[in-house]
Amino acid sequence: MTTVTIRRDRDGAYRGFTCSGHAGYARKGQPDIVCAAVSALVIGAVNSLEDLAGERLKAETDADTGFIRCEFQDSLQERSVFLLDSMVYSLENISREYGTKYLQVKYEEV
């Protein structure tokens, strides 16, 4: 299962997120559409935040375990909040469509 944990402060501002695990939707050796979709959304968000929006962030990855951690160094611009809202919305839709057995979206106050 893949777990995406969205971290927000007590005011609701995004502070970062973590993605870990492999969805396990497909049989071993077959392309996993859930894993691919989650990876595309999360990696796309990190790249967009950094390259398009110019946000300062710290990212760590481990492709073997499916781990991605992204921490925001400053408060996010309005357009960056929109990018993250879109990522979260899409991840929640995937979780509803394919089931929490494969993808869970969690929230943590920091």
WONOR-V494343 format. One record per residue. N is the residue number from 1. RES is the residue in one small letter. PHI is phi in radians with two decimals (none if undefined). D_FIRST is the distance of its C-alpha to the first C-alpha in Angstrom with 1 decimal. Layout:
BEGIN
((N	RES	PHI	D_FIRST) (N	RES	PHI	D_FIRST))
END
This chain:
BEGIN
((1	m	none	0.0) (2	t	-1.73	3.8) (3	t	-2.11	6.5) (4	v	-1.99	10.0) (5	t	-1.93	12.8) (6	i	-1.66	16.2) (7	r	-1.82	19.2) (8	r	-2.29	22.6) (9	d	-1.47	25.9) (10	r	-1.15	27.8) (11	d	-1.53	29.6) (12	g	1.60	26.4) (13	a	-1.33	26.6) (14	y	-1.10	23.6) (15	r	-2.05	23.5) (16	g	2.75	20.3) (17	f	-2.76	16.5) (18	t	-2.30	13.7) (19	c	-2.19	10.6) (20	s	-2.54	8.4) (21	g	1.60	5.8) (22	h	-1.95	5.4) (23	a	-1.05	4.1) (24	g	1.29	6.0) (25	y	-1.28	8.2) (26	a	-1.59	11.3) (27	r	-1.12	13.2) (28	k	-0.96	13.6) (29	g	1.58	16.2) (30	q	-1.76	15.8) (31	p	-1.09	15.0) (32	d	-1.83	11.6) (33	i	-1.19	12.9) (34	v	-1.19	9.8) (35	c	-1.07	9.1) (36	a	-1.11	12.9) (37	a	-1.13	13.4) (38	v	-1.10	11.3) (39	s	-1.05	13.0) (40	a	-1.07	16.3) (41	l	-1.15	16.2) (42	v	-1.23	15.4) (43	i	-1.16	17.7) (44	g	-1.07	20.3) (45	a	-1.14	20.4) (46	v	-1.04	21.0) (47	n	-1.11	23.6) (48	s	-1.15	25.3) (49	l	-1.06	25.6) (50	e	-1.38	27.2) (51	d	-1.46	29.2) (52	l	-1.61	30.2) (53	a	-1.62	30.4) (54	g	1.27	31.5) (55	e	-1.29	29.4) (56	r	-1.57	29.4) (57	l	-2.52	26.0) (58	k	-2.05	24.5) (59	a	-2.15	21.4) (60	e	-2.21	19.6) (61	t	-2.43	17.2) (62	d	-2.55	15.9) (63	a	-1.08	15.0) (64	d	-1.12	14.2) (65	t	-1.77	11.3) (66	g	1.29	10.3) (67	f	-1.65	12.0) (68	i	-2.44	14.4) (69	r	-2.18	16.6) (70	c	-2.27	19.4) (71	e	-2.05	22.3) (72	f	-1.61	25.2) (73	q	-1.40	28.6) (74	d	-2.36	30.6) (75	s	-1.12	30.5) (76	l	-1.47	29.2) (77	q	-1.22	31.5) (78	e	-0.99	31.4) (79	r	-1.18	30.2) (80	s	-1.26	27.3) (81	v	-1.08	26.3) (82	f	-1.07	26.4) (83	l	-1.04	24.1) (84	l	-1.22	21.5) (85	d	-1.01	22.1) (86	s	-1.12	21.5) (87	m	-1.04	18.2) (88	v	-1.09	17.0) (89	y	-0.99	18.5) (90	s	-1.17	16.9) (91	l	-1.11	13.3) (92	e	-1.11	14.2) (93	n	-1.14	15.6) (94	i	-1.10	12.7) (95	s	-1.06	10.7) (96	r	-1.17	13.8) (97	e	-1.23	14.4) (98	y	-1.78	11.3) (99	g	1.87	10.0) (100	t	-1.25	8.0) (101	k	-1.15	6.2) (102	y	-1.90	4.5) (103	l	-2.53	5.7) (104	q	-2.11	7.6) (105	v	-1.92	10.9) (106	k	-2.10	12.8) (107	y	-2.25	16.4) (108	e	-2.41	18.4) (109	e	-1.59	22.2) (110	v	-2.11	23.7))
END
